[in-house]
Structures are given as structure tokens and as C-alpha cells.
């Protein structure tokens, strides 16, 4: 699958300072005023090309609101008395460009999609593009690029950037690319805005406020890693309970969509890395609800479902028409919705988390409880006699398998593993995962069960072989020491 992204390219006819002031004036027309990131409801990134003649405009909003891209191009051209063009890259296959000079659409260009007729695949007009080309560049050069049939449309755009005088890397970057480089590239300037005279909270600020007020009395400590906020509770100097959030795409204009992610982690896993994307190692409320099916109060379920209905302007009957309240609730906690001037969406997320995830955390208060927790949730508990392999292969990165040795656990793991197998089979049947080299579903089941039996044999070897047990014990001690050092670097005391 290719890339999707949208940008605006604006011709700069003055200094950087003049441009920034003019851009803020454009925002004032929308009743938006500059503010800190914490206060912002709208954010942009401006990237100034080395030539100083073009500025690339990117926004997180463009991902879910394509109309905003075109509106920004049109408004900046009109208000700043310049030329600008919007770019929509679709699956790396083609790009639709609208050039504005003043308030009207001045020209359109379709890069690639040569199978369309000329009317539906315009390649631009000389009189529109020639005035904004870089010195020494010609219409023939840009026209040839517009008509190229590159495998990836970004290749044509990269080449076109030099003809226009735009920094080539800025021509093919998306908001996330700019965001990741803003701290190091002085030509990339984030800008934040909020509604004039309106009190707003960013998604991150709302998360810290709502979850912080409730979690800190329960022993959770707030830590910040890069742009993410985590709440972490240390239990018995061996176990971590972790909560954070992740922003998601949304189809509802004016709202942000997010999920709450959390997990139980022991200090005996190979490493604890808060800099990794949280969805790689933490689970959302929906996963906890579906995997462990806790008993949720009907009032909590109805409240969560009703909030979604209110946002979409629908009735409760619309949401539960074809299934039970439980089914509707399960859907309602996949994506939570939040509006910057209404904190109730975040309160709704905490209400659900308090009733779904936190009670499960409260059960995982010693290592034996954790082992049961990991098995029930399908978290990897693989173990391996070859510790060198166990400590280097990516497959074992998140495994908590050595807890079995730490606790001397000799319980029957077969029922747990059969539940995990059932979940994996459902994923295969739904096409969510493959057969992992098996010929059919029965072969898949047989291989899984053989692996379980092999794991039991390895566990017993590690427990009963004195030499091997000494080696595992040393590894467990090293992991705990290394992980404590990492946690202290984030301000957590153990």
C-alpha cells in the first residue's frame, strides 16, 4: 500500500518574519490566535525551503479533512496576495494539484493517471505555472515532469520541486515527517492556535488532567516520553501498571479520536522501552473487554454508548438496533471521541477504563498473578533454553516467559494455551493472520500444541537443571537491574 498525504505549497514574496506575521493574520480571519501547544486546538507546521521562496504547509487536520487543504491553499493565496497550490497524494499512485493565484482556482494538474482522458487528467497551462518557476527553469521542464509515468508519484513530485524552487524533501513529506524533524531542522516551524477567547484543552492536556486527577491518588506517577504521556504504578518493586493513549483517525469533523492503552509489565522482561509505539506492547480497553469479558455495570455501558450517539446525532436505537447493549458497548470503546472545548469525551474514556482495565490491573499484584494475567490476555510467555537466542531474537522482545522460572511455576498451562489457540484460530479464520507455515488449520493447531509441550519441557529443564537454573537466575537479575536503570531515567523511583 502506498502513501496518502496532503500539503499546501505557498510562494513566499518576503522575509520569513513577514511570512509568519501574514500567516497569523490569515488565522485571525478564522478567529484563531497563536498559543502554546498545550492550549492548541489547531496545529500547523511551516517548512521554509532553503531558497526562501516557498513555504510548505502541513497539518494533522489534513488527514481527516481534505477540504481544509484546499481551503488553506485558497485562503493563503487570497489573503497573502501570492500563489499557492494544494497537493493530494493518493496511495502513491497519483496527485491532484490545485493552483491558486488570488481567490480563484487558477489551474489544476493531475500527475500520473494517464489512463484518464485529457479533460479528467489535466497537465497544467503554461501561462499559470511559468511565472512561479525557479530562476532559469522552463515550462517545458515542469510539463515533462507532470506527464511522466513514474512508478511512484512521489518521484515525479521530488523532481518537480527543484524546477519550482521548493526543497525536494519538503515536497514529499507528510505531517509526521515534519513533526519528527522539527527539533533538529530550524527551517521547520510548528505553530499552534486556539479559538479567540475560548478555553480549550489539547488531547494530551485533557488526558493528563482527567486521568491524572484520578490515577495519582491510586499510586500512578506521570512520566513524559517524547510527545506521549504515561501514567505508571510500581507494585512490589517488580511489576508496572501502565496507562497512556494513542490518537487515531476520525471521521467526525471537530473531534479527535483516540484509544486508551494499558498493560501489566514485569521488571523481568528483556527490556522496557517507553520510546516504542505504545500499540506495539500495550492493549486497549476493547482488547481487555473482549479477552477477559469483565462484568460491566449497565449504567456505564449505557453512558458510553449514549455519548457516541450524542456526538453523531443518532438515537440509542440506531446503535443497538442489531445487537445487545453489550455489543454496542464493545463497539463504542474501540475509538473514543474528544472535542477541545468539551472535556466530557475524556471523562467518558476514563469512566470506561476505570470499569474495564483498572480492575484487571488490581488483580496483577504479584508475579504469580501476572503469569495468569499474561496467559489470559495472550501475552507471550515463551521460554527458551538458549538464552543467547532468547535475548537477541525480536520474537522474544516482549516475552515474560522467564517469570515461570523466577516463581518456580509448575502449574498446568495447557488450559490457558488452548484459550490462546482458540483466539489465534479465530484470527486465521477471519483473515487477520496467516497459518505461519502450516498447511491447513488442523496442521496449525497441531504445531501450536507441539510447541506448548516443548515449552513445558524447557521450563522443567530450567527449573531442575542446577547449572541452567543458575544461568537463568543471573539473566533475571541483570534484566531487573537494567530495567530499573531505564525507569529511573524517566523519574520513576524503585
C-alpha positions in Angstrom: 0.0 0.0 0.0 1.3 3.4 -0.9 1.3 6.7 1.0 -1.6 9.2 1.4 -0.8 12.7 2.4 -1.8 16.3 1.7 0.2 19.5 1.7 0.0 23.2 0.7 2.9 24.9 -1.1 2.9 28.8 -0.7 5.0 31.2 -2.7 6.9 33.5 -0.3 7.3 37.0 -1.5 9.0 38.5 1.5 11.2 37.6 4.5 10.5 34.7 6.9 9.3 37.1 9.6 6.9 38.8 7.2 5.5 35.5 6.1 4.9 34.3 9.7 3.1 37.6 10.5 1.0 37.3 7.4 0.1 33.7 8.1 -1.0 34.6 11.7 -3.2 37.3 10.1 -4.8 34.7 7.9 -5.6 32.6 11.1 -7.1 35.7 12.7 -9.7 35.8 9.9 -10.8 32.4 11.4 -10.8 33.8 14.9 -7.7 31.7 15.7 -4.9 33.2 17.8 -1.4 31.8 18.5 -1.0 29.8 21.7 1.2 27.1 23.3 1.0 23.5 22.2 -0.8 22.6 25.4 -3.6 25.1 24.7 -4.0 24.5 21.0 -7.0 23.2 19.1 -5.4 23.6 15.7 -1.7 23.0 14.8 0.3 23.6 11.6 3.9 23.1 10.6 5.6 25.5 8.2 8.7 24.4 6.4 10.8 27.1 4.7 12.7 26.0 1.6 16.4 26.9 1.5 15.7 29.2 -1.4 13.3 31.2 0.9 10.8 31.4 -2.0 8.4 28.7 -0.9 6.9 27.5 2.3 5.4 24.1 2.8 2.3 24.0 5.0 1.3 20.7 6.8 -1.4 20.0 9.3 -2.6 17.0 11.2 -6.1 18.1 10.3 -5.5 17.4 6.6 -5.5 13.7 7.2 -9.2 13.6 8.1 -10.4 16.8 6.4 -9.3 17.0 2.7 -11.5 20.1 2.2 -9.3 22.0 4.7 -6.2 21.5 2.4 -8.0 23.3 -0.5 -9.4 26.0 1.8 -6.0 26.7 3.2 -4.4 27.0 -0.2 -7.2 29.3 -1.4 -7.2 31.5 1.6 -3.5 32.0 1.9 -3.3 32.9 -1.8 -6.1 35.4 -1.4 -5.1 37.0 1.9 -1.4 36.9 1.4 -1.6 38.1 -2.2 0.5 35.3 -3.5 0.3 31.9 -5.3 -0.2 28.6 -3.6 -1.2 25.1 -4.5 -2.8 22.2 -2.7 -1.5 18.6 -3.2 -3.3 15.4 -2.5 -1.2 12.3 -2.9 -3.3 9.2 -3.2 -1.8 5.8 -2.5 1.5 6.9 -4.2 -0.4 6.4 -7.5 -1.4 10.0 -8.4 -1.5 13.5 -7.2 -4.2 16.2 -7.7 -2.9 19.7 -7.6 -5.0 23.0 -7.5 -3.1 26.2 -8.1 -4.5 29.5 -6.8 -3.4 32.9 -7.6 -5.7 35.2 -5.7 -9.1 33.8 -4.6 -9.9 31.6 -7.6 -8.7 28.2 -8.8 -6.1 29.2 -11.3 -5.2 25.8 -12.7 -5.3 22.1 -12.0 -2.8 19.3 -12.6 -3.2 15.6 -12.4 0.2 13.9 -12.1 0.1 10.3 -13.4 -3.3 8.6 -14.0 -2.5 8.7 -17.8 -5.4 6.3 -18.4 -7.8 9.2 -18.0 -8.7 11.4 -20.9 -7.2 14.9 -21.1 -10.3 16.6 -19.6 -10.0 14.4 -16.4 -6.2 14.3 -16.3 -5.2 17.9 -16.8 -1.4 18.6 -17.1 -1.4 22.4 -16.4 -1.2 25.5 -18.5 2.0 27.3 -19.4 0.7 30.8 -18.5 -0.2 29.7 -15.0 3.0 27.9 -14.0 5.7 29.8 -15.8 5.6 32.9 -13.5 6.3 30.8 -10.4 9.1 28.6 -11.7 12.6 28.9 -10.1 15.1 31.2 -12.0 16.5 29.5 -15.1 13.8 26.8 -15.2 11.3 26.4 -18.1 7.7 25.4 -18.7 8.9 22.6 -20.8 10.8 21.1 -17.8 7.8 21.2 -15.5 5.4 20.0 -18.2 7.6 17.0 -18.9 7.6 16.0 -15.2 3.8 16.4 -14.9 3.5 14.0 -17.9 5.9 11.4 -16.6 4.5 7.9 -15.6 6.7 7.2 -12.6 6.1 4.0 -10.6 5.6 6.2 -7.5 4.2 9.7 -8.0 6.5 11.0 -5.2 9.4 10.5 -7.6 7.8 13.0 -10.1 7.0 15.4 -7.3 10.5 15.3 -5.9 11.9 16.2 -9.4 9.3 18.9 -9.9 10.3 20.6 -6.6 13.7 21.7 -8.0 12.1 23.2 -11.0 9.7 25.2 -8.8 12.4 26.1 -6.2 10.8 24.1 -3.4 13.0 22.0 -1.1 12.6 18.5 -2.7 12.3 16.6 0.6 9.5 19.0 1.8 7.5 18.2 -1.4 7.1 14.6 -0.4 6.9 14.8 3.4 3.8 14.4 5.5 2.9 16.0 8.8 4.5 13.2 10.8 7.8 13.5 8.9 7.9 17.3 9.6 7.0 16.7 13.3 9.8 14.2 13.8 12.4 16.6 12.4 11.2 19.9 13.9 13.6 19.8 16.8 16.6 19.5 14.5 15.7 21.5 11.4 15.5 25.2 12.1 13.6 25.7 8.8 10.7 23.7 10.2 8.4 25.8 12.5 5.4 24.3 14.4 2.6 26.8 15.0 -0.3 26.4 17.4 -3.6 28.2 17.5 -6.8 28.3 19.6 -10.1 30.0 19.2 -10.0 33.6 20.4 -11.5 34.0 23.9 -12.2 30.3 24.1 -10.8 28.0 26.7 -9.6 24.8 25.0 -7.5 21.8 26.0 -5.4 19.7 23.7 -6.0 16.0 23.7 -2.8 15.4 25.7 -3.6 18.1 28.2 -7.1 16.7 28.7 -5.6 13.2 29.2 -3.2 14.5 31.9 -6.0 16.4 33.6 -8.7 13.8 33.7 -6.6 10.7 34.1 -4.0 12.4 36.4 -6.6 13.6 38.9 -8.0 10.1 39.2 -4.8 8.0 38.9 -2.3 9.8 41.0 -4.2 9.1 44.3 -4.1 5.4 43.3 -0.2 5.5 43.2 0.3 6.2 39.5 3.1 8.6 38.5 3.1 10.7 35.4 6.1 10.4 33.0 6.5 12.0 29.6 8.4 10.3 26.8 8.8 12.3 23.6 5.2 13.6 22.9 3.5 10.8 24.9 2.3 10.9 28.4 2.3 7.7 30.5 0.9 7.0 34.0 2.9 4.3 35.7 2.3 2.5 39.0 5.0 0.4 40.6 3.8 -2.7 42.6 6.1 -4.6 44.9 9.2 -3.3 43.1 8.6 -5.9 40.4 5.5 -5.0 38.5 4.4 -2.0 36.5 0.8 -1.0 35.7 0.9 1.4 32.7 -1.7 3.7 31.0 -1.4 6.0 28.0 -3.4 6.9 24.9 -2.9 7.0 21.2 -4.6 9.3 18.7 -6.5 7.7 15.8 -8.1 8.8 12.6 -11.5 10.2 12.9 -14.5 10.7 10.6 -16.2 13.3 12.8 -15.3 16.8 12.0 -14.3 18.9 15.0 -13.5 15.8 17.1 -10.3 13.9 17.8 -10.4 10.1 18.1 -8.2 8.2 20.5 -7.9 4.9 22.4 -6.7 4.3 25.9 -3.8 1.7 26.0 -2.5 -0.1 29.1 -0.7 -3.1 30.3 1.0 -5.0 33.1 4.7 -5.4 32.7 7.2 -7.1 34.9 10.8 -6.0 35.5 11.9 -9.4 34.2 11.1 -8.9 30.6 14.1 -8.3 28.3 13.7 -4.6 28.2 11.1 -1.9 29.0 11.1 0.7 26.2 8.7 3.7 26.5 10.0 5.2 23.3 8.4 2.4 21.2 4.9 3.0 19.8 2.5 2.0 22.7 0.3 -0.1 20.4 3.2 -2.5 20.0 3.2 -3.6 23.6 0.1 -2.3 25.3 -3.6 -3.3 24.8 -6.7 -1.1 24.5 -9.9 -1.3 26.5 -11.6 -3.2 23.7 -9.0 -5.9 23.9 -9.3 -6.3 27.7 -13.1 -6.3 27.5 -13.3 -8.9 24.7 -10.5 -11.1 26.1 -11.5 -11.2 29.7 -15.1 -10.1 29.4 -15.3 -8.4 32.8 -18.7 -7.7 34.3 -19.5 -4.0 33.4 -22.3 -2.1 35.1 -25.2 -1.5 32.7 -25.2 2.2 33.6 -21.5 2.5 32.5 -22.3 0.7 29.2 -25.3 2.9 28.5 -23.4 6.1 29.3 -20.6 5.2 26.9 -22.9 4.3 24.1 -25.2 7.3 24.7 -22.1 9.6 24.4 -21.3 8.2 20.9 -24.9 8.6 19.9 -25.0 12.2 21.0 -21.8 13.0 19.1 -23.2 11.5 15.9 -26.7 12.9 16.4 -28.2 9.4 16.5 -30.6 7.6 18.8 -29.7 4.8 21.1 -31.8 2.5 18.9 -29.6 3.3 16.0 -26.5 2.0 17.9 -28.1 -1.1 19.4 -30.5 -1.9 16.5 -29.0 -5.2 15.6 -27.4 -6.4 18.8 -27.4 -6.1 22.6 -26.2 -3.2 24.8 -23.1 -5.3 25.4 -22.3 -5.5 21.7 -22.9 -1.8 21.2 -20.7 -1.0 24.2 -17.9 -3.2 22.8 -18.0 -1.1 19.6 -18.2 2.2 21.4 -14.9 1.7 23.2 -12.8 1.0 20.0 -12.4 4.7 19.4 -13.2 7.4 21.9 -14.1 10.9 20.7 -12.9 14.2 22.2 -13.6 17.9 21.4 -11.2 20.5 22.7 -13.9 22.7 24.3 -15.7 19.8 25.9 -13.8 17.5 28.3 -16.7 15.0 28.7 -15.2 12.8 26.0 -12.1 12.3 28.0 -14.2 11.7 31.2 -16.1 9.1 29.3 -12.8 7.3 28.3 -11.7 7.3 32.0 -15.1 6.0 33.1 -14.8 3.0 30.8 -11.1 2.5 31.7 -12.0 2.6 35.4 -14.5 -0.2 34.9 -12.7 -2.3 32.3 -9.0 -2.1 32.6 -8.2 -0.9 36.2 -9.9 -3.8 38.0 -7.8 -6.2 35.9 -4.7 -4.3 36.9 -5.7 -4.6 40.6 -5.6 -8.4 40.3 -2.0 -8.4 38.9 -0.2 -7.6 42.2 2.3 -10.4 42.5 4.3 -12.4 39.9 2.0 -15.5 40.1 -1.0 -13.2 39.4 0.9 -11.7 36.5 1.6 -15.1 34.9 -2.1 -15.9 34.9 -2.8 -12.3 33.6 -0.4 -12.8 30.7 -1.8 -16.2 29.8 -5.4 -15.0 29.8 -4.5 -12.0 27.7 -2.5 -13.9 25.2 0.7 -12.2 26.1 3.8 -14.2 25.0 5.1 -16.5 27.7 7.6 -18.3 25.5 10.8 -19.6 27.2 14.0 -20.9 25.6 16.9 -22.9 26.8 19.2 -21.0 24.5 19.4 -17.7 26.4 21.5 -16.1 23.8 18.8 -16.7 21.2 16.2 -15.6 23.7 18.0 -12.3 24.3 18.6 -11.4 20.7 15.6 -12.6 18.6 12.9 -9.9 18.1 10.3 -12.6 18.6 11.2 -12.8 22.3 11.4 -9.0 22.8 8.2 -8.8 24.9 8.1 -12.3 26.3 7.5 -12.6 30.0 8.4 -16.3 29.9 11.3 -16.3 32.4 8.8 -15.4 35.1 7.9 -19.1 35.2 11.5 -19.7 36.3 11.6 -16.8 38.7 8.5 -18.0 40.5 9.2 -21.8 40.2 5.8 -22.0 38.4 4.8 -25.6 37.7 1.1 -25.2 37.1 -0.7 -26.7 34.2 -0.6 -24.2 31.4 -2.5 -26.3 28.9 -5.9 -24.7 29.5 -4.5 -21.2 29.1 -2.8 -22.2 25.9 -5.9 -23.8 24.5 -7.7 -20.4 25.0 -4.9 -18.6 23.3 -5.1 -21.2 20.4 -8.8 -20.5 20.1 -8.1 -16.8 19.7 -5.4 -17.4 17.1 -7.7 -19.7 15.1 -10.4 -17.1 15.0 -7.8 -14.6 13.7 -6.8 -17.0 11.0 -10.4 -17.7 10.0 -11.1 -14.0 9.8 -8.0 -13.5 7.7 -6.3 -11.3 10.3 -3.3 -13.6 10.5 -1.7 -16.4 8.4 -1.1 -20.1 9.0 2.6 -19.4 9.9 3.9 -22.1 7.6 1.1 -24.7 8.4 -0.7 -26.4 5.5 -4.2 -26.0 7.0 -6.0 -25.2 10.2 -5.6 -28.7 11.7 -1.8 -28.6 11.0 -1.7 -25.1 12.6 -3.4 -26.5 15.7 -1.0 -29.5 15.9 2.1 -27.3 15.5 0.9 -24.9 18.2 0.2 -27.8 20.7 3.6 -29.3 20.0 5.2 -26.0 20.7 3.3 -25.8 24.0 4.6 -29.2 25.0 8.1 -28.2 24.1 7.8 -25.1 26.2 6.8 -27.2 29.2 9.8 -29.5 28.7 12.1 -26.4 28.5 10.5 -24.9 31.6 11.1 -28.0 33.6 14.8 -28.2 32.4 15.4 -24.6 33.5 13.8 -25.4 36.9 15.5 -28.7 37.6 19.0 -28.4 35.9 21.1 -26.6 38.5 23.6 -25.2 36.0 21.0 -24.0 33.7 18.9 -22.6 36.6 22.0 -20.6 37.8 22.3 -19.1 34.3 18.7 -18.1 34.1 18.8 -16.6 37.6 21.7 -14.4 36.6 19.8 -13.3 33.5 16.8 -12.4 35.6 18.9 -10.3 37.9 20.5 -8.5 35.0 17.2 -7.7 33.4 15.8 -6.2 36.6 18.9 -4.1 37.1 18.8 -2.8 33.5 15.1 -2.1 33.6 15.3 -0.2 36.9 18.1 2.0 35.4 15.8 2.8 32.5 12.8 3.6 34.7 15.0 5.9 36.9 16.0 7.8 33.8 12.3 8.7 33.4 12.0 9.8 37.0 10.5 6.6 38.5 12.0 5.5 41.8 12.2 1.8 42.7 
